[in-house]
Amino acid sequence: MNRAYNFCAGPAALPEPVLMRASEEMMDWQGSGCSVMEMSHRSTEIVAMTEAAEASLRRLMAIPDDYAVIFQQGGASQQFAAVPLNLAHSDDVVAYLNTGQWSKKAIAEAQRFTNVEVVGSSQASNFTEVPKAEEWSLPANTRYLHYCPNETIGGVRFNYIPEAAVPVVADMSSMILSEPIDVPRFGVIYAGAQKNIGPAGLAVIIVKKSLLGSARSDCPAMLDWQKAADNGSMYNTPPTFGIYLAGLVFEWIEAQGGLDAMAVVNRRKAAMLYDLIDTNDFYANPVEVESRSLMNVPFTLADSSLDKAFLADAEAARLLNLKGHRSVGGMRASIYNAVDESAVATLAEFMTDFAKRNG
Ligand SMILES: *Cc1c(COP(=O)(O)O)cnc(C)c1O
């Protein structure tokens, strides 16, 4: 076996022990004689597996009982529509903070269903910072405030949780489970799975139960959180394999010591790269220091004509998927939970060496 170091932004690296366990269990899951993919979602075993995954996530994030945990299909992008459809009517006003590409997509989708007010934006700085708490305020009669705590493409994170008198809705796709999160400060947390949870296609939604039951009458049944919650995430056939793998990832994180332990390691990993970038003229990162992402580290080379050589040499060294997003160029190293310290150290060594050879 020859596993590479994978810095893909998503679908991202999964923990090796999880992949090994899934491969061991593939042909005969827990003595059932079937793979986990081949069993009825209504069977006792799969219902229990789904409940165990939820229980593990609840322990990890200390999710209070007055919050529902829902597994849905369609990734995070589908939630861009589900959020307004579950929480706002067409003549309501909803507030969004715009801090980059994913905020923009969420805004554009919400605009199809209701009236969006962008109350704060870092567009003017080309999304190299986030709006400070004192720089924005909510209009009256807003149904909710939506923001993206970690912009995966720009590598920008909020270092504060917005305060609002209305429910705060957060797209945590690229930072969920990377650090402890104070769930009671949110009305809704949602995340696509393929960064820190499991395989693509699955979304996890954590929603305060008091917010359920007010979906619009034209909200598709498949997007209605209340229906999902009432049916134990089995309104239709759920992505059982995705839930299975997510459960294994949750178990793995618990075995690592939970989110406090993940946060310590994640801060060390990010510091390794930012320290290198800041002390080596060959590399640069444009993001304001206190808003730098701990999960996605974009960087440019002083001479962009070396980009191709950098990527080719990296690939030869088995360091994969370092090309930046097409909208920003340069490089990006995504260093989610499953990318361990040795992978990041190997990348840092490679970067130092490449700069020496080409600087
Ligand atoms: C990846 C990502 C998405 C999109 O997820 P899909 O599952 O592809 O819909 C949305 N928001 C953020 C912050 C992301 O990182």
The ligand as a MOL file (V3000), in Angstrom:
LIG
                    3D

  0  0  0     0  0            999 V3000
M  V30 BEGIN CTAB
M  V30 COUNTS 15 15 0 0 0
M  V30 BEGIN ATOM
M  V30 1 C -17.5420 22.3940 0.5210 0
M  V30 2 C -18.4020 23.4590 1.0650 0
M  V30 3 C -19.7430 23.6090 0.6600 0
M  V30 4 C -20.3770 22.7540 -0.4050 0
M  V30 5 O -20.5750 21.4740 -0.0100 0
M  V30 6 P -21.3680 20.4550 -0.9810 0
M  V30 7 O -21.4770 19.2500 -0.1460 0
M  V30 8 O -20.5190 20.2940 -2.2090 0
M  V30 9 O -22.6600 21.0670 -1.3060 0
M  V30 10 C -20.4910 24.5950 1.2590 0
M  V30 11 N -19.9670 25.4080 2.1990 0
M  V30 12 C -18.6860 25.3090 2.5970 0
M  V30 13 C -18.1570 26.2270 3.6410 0
M  V30 14 C -17.8630 24.3300 2.0470 0
M  V30 15 O -16.5960 24.2200 2.4490 0
M  V30 END ATOM
M  V30 BEGIN BOND
M  V30 1 1 1 2
M  V30 2 1 2 3
M  V30 3 2 2 14
M  V30 4 1 3 4
M  V30 5 2 3 10
M  V30 6 1 4 5
M  V30 7 1 5 6
M  V30 8 2 6 7
M  V30 9 1 6 8
M  V30 10 1 6 9
M  V30 11 1 10 11
M  V30 12 2 11 12
M  V30 13 1 12 13
M  V30 14 1 12 14
M  V30 15 1 14 15
M  V30 END BOND
M  V30 END CTAB
M  END
